[in-house]
Amino acid sequence: MTAAEWKTLWQEEEAQAHIHGWDFSHIQGRFEEEHDLPWNYRTLVQEYLQDDMLLLDCDTGGGEFLLSLGHPPEKTAAAEGYPPNAALCRETLLPLGVAFRECAGPSALPFPDESFDIVLNRHGAFDPAELFRVLKPGGLFLTEQVGEDNDRDLVERVLPGTPKPFPHKNLQEQRAAFETAGFRILRGEEAFRPIFFYDVGAFVWFARVIEWEFPGFSVERCFDRLLAMQETLEKTGAVQGTIHRYLIAARK
């Protein structure tokens, strides 16, 4: 394909870069990540979660992961602040009996003190002191987080010099923050693993959707760098980057 043809193709991907809840099905099979983490977040949640527990899922997205747990709806609550996802939650969670509340931010959870036995948060924002407040004595917080160095090598390839969007998001600093808030750390792990893109169009879609990591990204602005990425892909079969994840289980 010519450079002009690649540009047209990638701009078509750019135009389709929307997300409903947290749904990456548009690029399913065209990229791969999180296949080799040293833990399984779902398994960890299932180790602790019991049917009689009052459960809160913070930054629930569209409620996809929460619903997959099959927890009794009358013992389930969810919070989400991103307006499109909050609208989706009102459509999907409230009719099931899940206590969904739109949330202004991680430091203002719209629930009373000591409401929950267990709070979950996967790839969302949190405030350890606020989590401590809404958990019952002995309650548990479980989180898998995207670390501050996530996709940094990919960002540097297309937008060199871009500042980290979330500095201080690493296991060492966050562990200390939870201990300061009064939690006891039961488990803390951190991992750096590869992410693969099998066509540049999938990367374009991804970079537009993950706009906080790739601020100002566009095919027009980054076209020469995308062409270089295409050359790499043709030589090696994939464009590779590095994800950063960490896991914390903490008890009040």
N, C-alpha and C positions, 0 to 999 in steps of 0.2 A: 504493500500500500504506500501511496505517497504521503508526504507530510500533511498535505491539505486533507487527504482522506482520513488520516488519523485524527486530525483536529476536529473534523465534522463528527466522527464517531464519538470522541471523548466529550464533545459539547452536548451530544445527545444524552450521554450518561449524566453529565452535569445537570441537565434540565430535569432528569428524573430523580434527583437526589432529595427525596422526601423520606420521612420515617414515620410509621404509625405505631405508637407504643415504643417498643424496642425490637423492631422486626427487621432483620438483615436478610430476609429471604431473597431480595432482589439480587444479591451477589452470592447466594448459596452455591457452593461448588466452585466458585471463582476465587475464593480466598479461604485461608485456614488459620485459626488461632486457638489458643487455650486447649489444644488437644493433648498436651503433655505437662500440665501443671502437676506439682507434686501432691496436690490435695484435690478433693472433689467437694465443692461447696454444698451441693445438694446432699451428699452423703453425710457431711458434717451436721447440717441442719437436722436431718432425719435421725441422727444419733441422739440429739437432745430433745427434739420436739415430741410432745405427747398430746393426745387428743384433748385432754382436759385443760391444757394451757391456754391462757389468753395471749394471743399472738398479734404483734404489730409489724408490718412491713413498711419501712420508711423509703421514700423515693421509689415507689413500687413500679414506676413506668406505666405500662398499661395493665399491670397486675398479672402479667404472663407467668412469671416464676411463682408468684404467690398462689395462683390458682392451680398450678401444677403440683403443689404440695398436697392438695386435697384435704386441708384442715377444715374442721367444722366451721361453716360461715358465721354461726352465732358466737364463735370464740375468736373471730378474725377481724382485724382492723387494718387499714392501710392509709398512708399519707402520700401525697404527690403535689408538687408545686408548679410543674411545667404545664401551662394552660392546656395545650392540646392533649397531653396525657391525662390531665385531670378530667377533661371532658370525656375521654374514653373510659376512665374509671367509673364515672357516674353512670355511663351506659352499661358497663359490664359487671361491676362489682356490687353496686347498690341493689339491683334487682335480685341478687343472690343472697342478700342479707348481710353482706360484709359491711362493717362500719367504716366507710370511706370518708375522709376529710381532706379538703384541699388545704395545703400547708404553705404558709408564707415564707418559711425557711427552716433550716435545721435547728435553729435556736429557739423556735417557737412552735413546738409540736402541739397540735390542738387537742390534747388529751390531759386528763387530771393526773396529779401525782400518783405514783405507785399503782398504775393501771395494768401493767403487763408482766407476764412471767418471762416472756422472751421477745426480743426485738431483733428484726433482721434488716440488713441493709446491704444490697449488692450493687456496687459501682455507683453509689449515691453520696450525697453530702451528709455529714453528721456533726453533732456537737456533743462531746462526751458528757459534759455537765447536764445537758438536757436529756440525754439518754438515761443518766443516773436518776434524774427526777421522775421519769415516767415508768421506770422499772420498779417492781416490787422488791423488797429485801430478798436477796438471794437470786434475783432475776438475772437473765443472761442476755448478752448482746453478741451477735454473730455477724461478721462482715467479711466480704471479699472486696477489695478495693483496687482501683486502677492507680498505680503509683505515678509519681512526678516525672519519671523518665520514660513513660509509656510512649512508644512510637517516635522517640526523639530522633533516631537515625533517619526515619522517613521524613520527618519534618525538615531536617537539615538538608535533605536532598532537593526539596522543592521550595522551601522558605528558609534559607539559612539565616541564622541569627535570631530566630523567633524566640522570645522568652518563654519559659515554662508557664503554662496556665495555672498550675496548682503546685507551687513549691511547698516543701515540708510534708508532702504526702509520701511518706516512707515508713517502714516498720519501726525504726528506732525512735523517731520523733513522735509518731502516733501512739506507740506503746507508752511512752513517758506521759503523754497527755491523758491517757486513760487512767494511769496510776495516780496522777495528780487529782483527777476527778473522783477518786475513791474506789476504782475498780481493781479487782485481782485478775491478772492475765492468766488464763488457762492455756492458751495456745497462741503463738505468734510465728508466722512463717512469711518468707518473701521469696519471690522467684522472678527470673528474667528468662523469657522463652521466645522462640521465633514466631513471627507472623509472616505468612506467604500470600502474595497476590499473583494469580496465574494469568491475569490480563490487566493492562494498565487502566482500562475502563472501569474495572472493579475498584481500583485504587482511587480513581477520580470520584466515583460515587461515595466511597468511604470518606475521603478527605473533605468533601462538601458537607456530608452529614455530621462528621465529628469536627464541627467548625471551631470549637474551642481549642482544639489541638492544632488546627491548620487555619488560623485566622487570615482572612484575605485571600485564601486559595481560590484560584480560578484557572481554567484551561488556558485562557488568554494570557494571564500573567505568568504562568509557570510552563508555557508550552515547550520551550527549549529543554527544560529539565525533564519534562514528561517524555520527550523524544529520546533523551539519554536513558531514561528508565526503560523505554521500549527496547532499546539496543541491549540493555542488560538482560531483559526478559528473553529476548531471542537467543542470547548466548547461553543462559543458565536455566531457562524454563520457568523462572519465577523472579519476582521482586521480593526481597526479604528484608524485614525489619525486626524490631525487638519490642515485645510487650513487657510491662512491669506490673506485677500483681503482688499484693500482700494480703494476709489473712490474720484476723484477730478474733479470738473468743475471749470474752471478758465477763466476769461475774460481779454483781453488785454486793 
